[in-house]
Amino acid sequence: MVSDPVAGRCRRKMKLHDWLCRALLVVALVESCGPPLTQPSSLDVSGHWVTSNAIGLLSDVQVTIAQQPDGTISGGWSGKAPANALCPPNLGLNPTGPVSGTNTVLEVRLGLVGAGDFDGQLVDSQTLKGTFDSCGIGYRIVFSLVGPVPPP
């Protein structure tokens, strides 16, 4: 039996062609399933949020945020920490700081300067669930909406 080098090359090209067609089909299906994942969410997360979950040594964390139409978020946070906490360092007993982030169709991301970063999702109009990364440790966090953004 003599092997046919031309037939072997054709089979390899067909396999590559079939694989490429399938990959393009998957990409087309994923792209057509919904909005881009970086598109701002139609749900506004503006308000005063609190959590009863401890974030390492931080407790009683409260976040007041305002969302812009483009999905960007700004605001402030406050909490309580023990004296001389090593991580996050230099917070004091009643730490506060700015908040910045985004709310997209995929997720809510909040950076609490000095404390860490929250990545999660709006579960319903009153609940944000996710992970808060502080000092390299991920903490499961649930924020509850307790009111609107207070007037300045």
C-alpha positions as CSV (number, residue, x, y, z in Angstrom):
1,M,0.0,0.0,0.0
2,V,1.5,3.3,-1.0
3,S,0.6,6.4,0.9
4,D,-0.7,9.4,-1.1
5,P,0.9,12.6,0.2
6,V,-1.6,14.8,-1.7
7,A,-4.6,13.1,0.0
8,G,-2.9,13.4,3.4
9,R,-2.4,17.2,2.9
10,C,-6.1,17.5,1.8
11,R,-7.3,15.7,4.9
12,R,-5.2,18.0,7.2
13,K,-6.5,21.1,5.4
14,M,-10.1,19.9,5.7
15,K,-9.6,19.3,9.4
16,L,-8.1,22.8,9.8
17,H,-10.9,24.3,7.7
18,D,-13.6,22.5,9.7
19,W,-12.0,23.6,13.0
20,L,-11.8,27.2,11.8
21,C,-15.4,27.2,10.7
22,R,-16.6,25.8,14.1
23,A,-14.5,28.3,16.0
24,L,-16.0,31.2,13.9
25,L,-19.5,29.8,14.5
26,V,-18.9,29.8,18.3
27,V,-17.6,33.4,18.2
28,A,-20.6,34.5,16.1
29,L,-23.0,32.8,18.6
30,V,-21.4,34.4,21.6
31,E,-21.3,37.8,20.1
32,S,-25.0,37.6,19.2
33,C,-26.2,36.5,22.6
34,G,-26.3,39.9,24.2
35,P,-24.7,43.3,24.8
36,P,-20.9,43.7,25.1
37,L,-19.9,42.8,28.6
38,T,-18.3,46.2,29.1
39,Q,-21.5,48.1,28.3
40,P,-22.9,50.1,31.3
41,S,-25.6,48.3,33.2
42,S,-29.2,49.6,32.9
43,L,-29.5,49.1,36.6
44,D,-28.3,52.0,38.8
45,V,-26.4,51.1,42.0
46,S,-26.4,54.6,43.4
47,G,-27.2,54.7,47.1
48,H,-26.0,54.0,50.6
49,W,-24.8,50.4,51.0
50,V,-23.8,48.5,54.2
51,T,-22.4,45.1,55.0
52,S,-22.4,43.1,58.2
53,N,-19.6,41.0,56.9
54,A,-16.1,41.6,58.2
55,I,-13.4,42.4,55.7
56,G,-10.4,41.2,57.5
57,L,-10.1,43.5,60.5
58,L,-12.5,46.1,59.0
59,S,-16.1,46.0,60.2
60,D,-19.2,48.1,59.8
61,V,-18.2,49.0,56.3
62,Q,-20.5,51.5,54.6
63,V,-20.3,52.7,51.0
64,T,-22.2,55.7,49.5
65,I,-21.9,55.7,45.8
66,A,-23.3,57.6,42.8
67,Q,-23.4,56.0,39.3
68,Q,-23.1,58.1,36.1
69,P,-25.0,57.1,32.8
70,D,-21.7,55.7,31.4
71,G,-21.5,53.2,34.3
72,T,-18.7,54.9,36.2
73,I,-19.1,55.1,40.0
74,S,-17.7,57.5,42.6
75,G,-18.3,58.1,46.2
76,G,-16.9,57.3,49.7
77,W,-16.6,54.6,52.3
78,S,-16.2,54.4,56.0
79,G,-15.8,51.6,58.6
80,K,-14.2,50.6,61.9
81,A,-10.8,49.1,62.5
82,P,-8.8,48.0,65.6
83,A,-5.9,50.2,66.7
84,N,-2.6,49.4,65.0
85,A,-4.1,47.0,62.4
86,L,-1.3,45.6,60.2
87,C,-3.4,45.1,57.1
88,P,-4.7,47.2,55.7
89,P,-2.2,49.5,57.4
90,N,-2.5,53.1,58.7
91,L,-6.3,53.2,58.6
92,G,-7.0,54.5,62.2
93,L,-10.0,53.5,64.3
94,N,-12.6,55.1,62.0
95,P,-11.2,54.8,58.4
96,T,-12.7,56.6,55.5
97,G,-11.7,57.0,51.9
98,P,-12.9,57.5,48.3
99,V,-14.6,54.9,46.1
100,S,-14.3,54.6,42.4
101,G,-15.6,51.9,40.1
102,T,-17.8,50.7,37.3
103,N,-21.2,49.0,36.9
104,T,-21.4,47.0,33.6
105,V,-23.7,44.3,32.4
106,L,-21.2,41.8,33.7
107,E,-20.2,43.0,37.1
108,V,-20.0,45.8,39.7
109,R,-16.4,46.7,40.5
110,L,-15.6,49.1,43.4
111,G,-12.2,50.2,44.6
112,L,-12.3,51.4,48.2
113,V,-9.0,53.3,48.5
114,G,-7.0,52.1,51.5
115,A,-9.2,49.0,52.0
116,G,-9.3,46.9,48.8
117,D,-11.4,46.0,45.8
118,F,-14.9,44.6,45.5
119,D,-15.9,42.5,42.4
120,G,-19.5,41.3,42.4
121,Q,-23.0,41.4,40.9
122,L,-26.3,43.1,41.7
123,V,-28.4,40.2,42.8
124,D,-31.6,42.3,43.1
125,S,-32.3,46.0,43.5
126,Q,-31.3,45.8,47.2
127,T,-28.3,43.3,47.2
128,L,-24.8,43.3,45.9
129,K,-22.9,40.0,46.3
130,G,-19.3,39.3,45.5
131,T,-15.7,39.1,46.7
132,F,-13.7,41.8,48.5
133,D,-9.9,41.5,48.0
134,S,-8.0,43.1,50.9
135,C,-4.4,42.4,51.6
136,G,-4.4,39.6,49.1
137,I,-7.2,37.7,50.8
138,G,-10.7,37.3,49.2
139,Y,-13.7,37.8,51.5
140,R,-17.3,36.9,50.5
141,I,-19.3,40.0,51.0
142,V,-23.0,41.0,50.8
143,F,-23.9,44.7,50.6
144,S,-27.4,45.7,51.3
145,L,-28.9,49.0,50.1
146,V,-30.2,51.0,53.0
147,G,-31.1,54.3,51.4
148,P,-30.4,56.8,48.6
149,V,-27.3,58.9,48.3
150,P,-27.6,61.5,51.1
151,P,-27.7,65.2,49.9
152,P,-24.4,67.0,50.1
